[in-house]
């Protein structure tokens, strides 16, 4: 049995674990990523990402291949059983992160480049085929015990005996899914928001172009609520709610999926089914996201219905929130108390998205015809209940309007190099001023602190050209001359250039805990 020492051990190589390991490795920390599947899990689960997640993929140099297949849909449409329009949501608008607001994608096209990047990162050790058996917290590290079962020879490799390893990490991120073994081992309970439905999912590969009456959205038909979505350019997803009396076993029969697809005018000449599965949609949240040196992230910490496409996106937000805080703690800039802000910052946002997903599901999943008729009338008359709003981030932000919102990323140019801000300037903490060099109003103590946390000081309008004019207009709309942004793209605060020293001092009080 071997023992290895790492800064962080990440359990689970799904999207959340891959992003967490990638961000930490990129920051120079040693990471062990342990995953039970011996090979890439080359099937789709999530189908939607938003502009914030794509900006995270940009940090990891993983957007090029992904964007070749992802589809930025123009609208998301909800129609009733008669085909009447209930609601339409624009998806083609440009998000503040420099990309279209929403993409539909085939998940392996996102995971493959993430996995390849980790394989090329000398800071990351990937241990595939190892099942975690125990997690043992210690005073200054955590032991992760894992076993690779014995296997017989097959076309993918020779036979091997059972192998046991112990991975030691100063911290552990458990991104091991909704049935998280780590959560169970630590005795962490979840609270239930009271949503439970079963839906049949059929992910299909297109054999030829298909034309559907509804391309992207929901048939809110009480006879059979149905979801129709593209999964990138070559695949499609279809989902149908199970009706009373139907079981997962009978709905898993391929003949059932083909019968339902036929109602949409589709046959095996149009599609092949890549995966057919009955999913249990639920909304459960762990009561404790941090247990000493162990953190839950993604589905291990929370699950939600898919009606807003924010399950995986929320998990990746967990990873970005944790990565920059662990970086500061591991480098000795901040004390471990900084990590106590993880759940208080993430849970309100997660809870808001979960409630919005539940309310959307209540609209789309109605089975009672009379209730569906009332719903349709509410949409026609504009009296439908407003959906819950997503609040700005609270926590390590200033108490002011605009703080806690996502920061702008637009095209800039410096020294003849033109591109999106993060590619040209870099990432991490940033201070952007549209009137002067931010360093010109800061003293040596403040500059030393900003250097320690890896801050980019940028004068847009000086040596950095605001190619599209977006930074000037964006800050002016808020009455700001300067904005301070966190490594996870959220605005810490802003104001006039004269106010910058006080803003930096406030950031210092949050970070140097």
TAWO-V91695 format. One record per backbone hydrogen bond with DSSP energy under -0.5 kcal/mol. NH is the residue of the N-H (numbers start at 1). CO is the residue of the C=O. Records with the same first field share a line. If there is no record, write none. Layout:
NH: CO, CO
This chain:
2: 164
4: 166
6: 168
7: 30
8: 30
9: 171
10: 8, 32
11: 9, 173
12: 10, 34
18: 14
19: 15
20: 16
21: 17
22: 18
23: 19
24: 20
25: 21
26: 22
27: 23
28: 25
29: 24
31: 123
32: 8
33: 31, 125
34: 10, 32
35: 127
42: 40
43: 41
45: 46
49: 103
51: 101
54: 50
55: 51
56: 52
57: 53
58: 54
59: 55
60: 56
61: 58
62: 57
66: 62
67: 63
68: 64
69: 65, 66
70: 66
71: 104
73: 71
76: 89
77: 216
78: 87
79: 218
80: 84
81: 220
83: 80
86: 78
87: 78
89: 76
91: 74
92: 74
95: 99
98: 95
101: 93
102: 91
103: 49
104: 71
105: 47
107: 46, 105
109: 106
110: 107
111: 107
112: 108
114: 110
115: 111
116: 112
117: 113
118: 114
119: 115
120: 116
121: 118
122: 120
124: 121
125: 31
126: 124
127: 33, 125
128: 126
129: 35, 37
130: 35, 127
131: 129, 147
132: 130
133: 145
134: 145
136: 143
137: 135
138: 141
142: 169
143: 136
144: 167
145: 134, 143
146: 165
147: 131
148: 163
149: 147
151: 160
154: 157
157: 154
160: 151
163: 148
165: 146
166: 2
167: 144
168: 4, 166
169: 142
170: 6
171: 7
172: 293
173: 9
174: 172, 295
175: 11, 173
180: 177
184: 180
185: 181
186: 182
187: 184
188: 183
189: 187
191: 285
193: 283
197: 281
199: 279
200: 240
201: 277
202: 238
203: 275
204: 202, 236
205: 272
206: 234
207: 270
208: 270
212: 210
215: 213
217: 228
218: 77
219: 226
220: 79, 218
221: 219
222: 220
224: 221
226: 219
227: 239
228: 217
229: 237
231: 235
232: 230
233: 69
234: 231
235: 231
236: 204
237: 229
238: 202
239: 227
240: 200
241: 225
242: 198
246: 243
251: 247
252: 248, 249
253: 250
256: 253
257: 253
258: 254
259: 255
260: 256
261: 257
262: 258
263: 259
264: 261
265: 262
266: 261
270: 267
271: 267
272: 205
274: 203, 272
275: 203
277: 201
279: 199, 277
281: 197, 279
283: 195
284: 303
285: 191
286: 301
287: 189
291: 294
293: 291
294: 291
295: 172
296: 289
297: 174
300: 297
301: 298
302: 298
303: 284
309: 306
314: 310
315: 311
316: 312
317: 313
318: 314
319: 315
320: 316
321: 317
322: 318
323: 319
324: 320
325: 321
326: 322
327: 323
328: 324
329: 325
330: 326
331: 327
332: 329
333: 328
334: 328
338: 335
339: 336
340: 337
341: 338
342: 339
344: 340
345: 341
346: 342
347: 343
348: 344
349: 345
350: 346
351: 347
352: 348
353: 349
354: 350
355: 351
356: 352
357: 353
358: 354
359: 355
360: 356
361: 357
362: 358
363: 359
364: 360
365: 361
366: 363
369: 367
372: 368
373: 369
374: 370
375: 371
376: 372
377: 373
378: 374
379: 375
380: 376
381: 377
382: 378
383: 378
384: 378
391: 389
393: 404
397: 395
398: 492
400: 398
403: 400
404: 491
405: 402
407: 489
409: 96
412: 419
413: 465
414: 417
417: 414
418: 416
419: 412
421: 410
423: 420
424: 420
425: 421
426: 421
429: 453
430: 485
431: 456
432: 483
433: 458
434: 481
435: 481
440: 437
441: 438
442: 439
447: 443
448: 444
449: 445
450: 446
451: 447
452: 448
453: 449
454: 451
455: 450
456: 429
457: 455
458: 431, 456
460: 433, 458
461: 459, 464
462: 459
464: 459
465: 413, 463
467: 411, 465
468: 411
469: 466
473: 469
474: 470
475: 471
476: 472
477: 473
478: 474, 475
479: 476
480: 475
481: 495
482: 495
483: 432
484: 493
485: 430
486: 490
489: 486
491: 405
492: 484
493: 484
495: 482
499: 496
500: 496, 497
503: 499
504: 500
505: 501
506: 502
507: 503
508: 504
509: 505
510: 506
511: 507
512: 508
513: 511
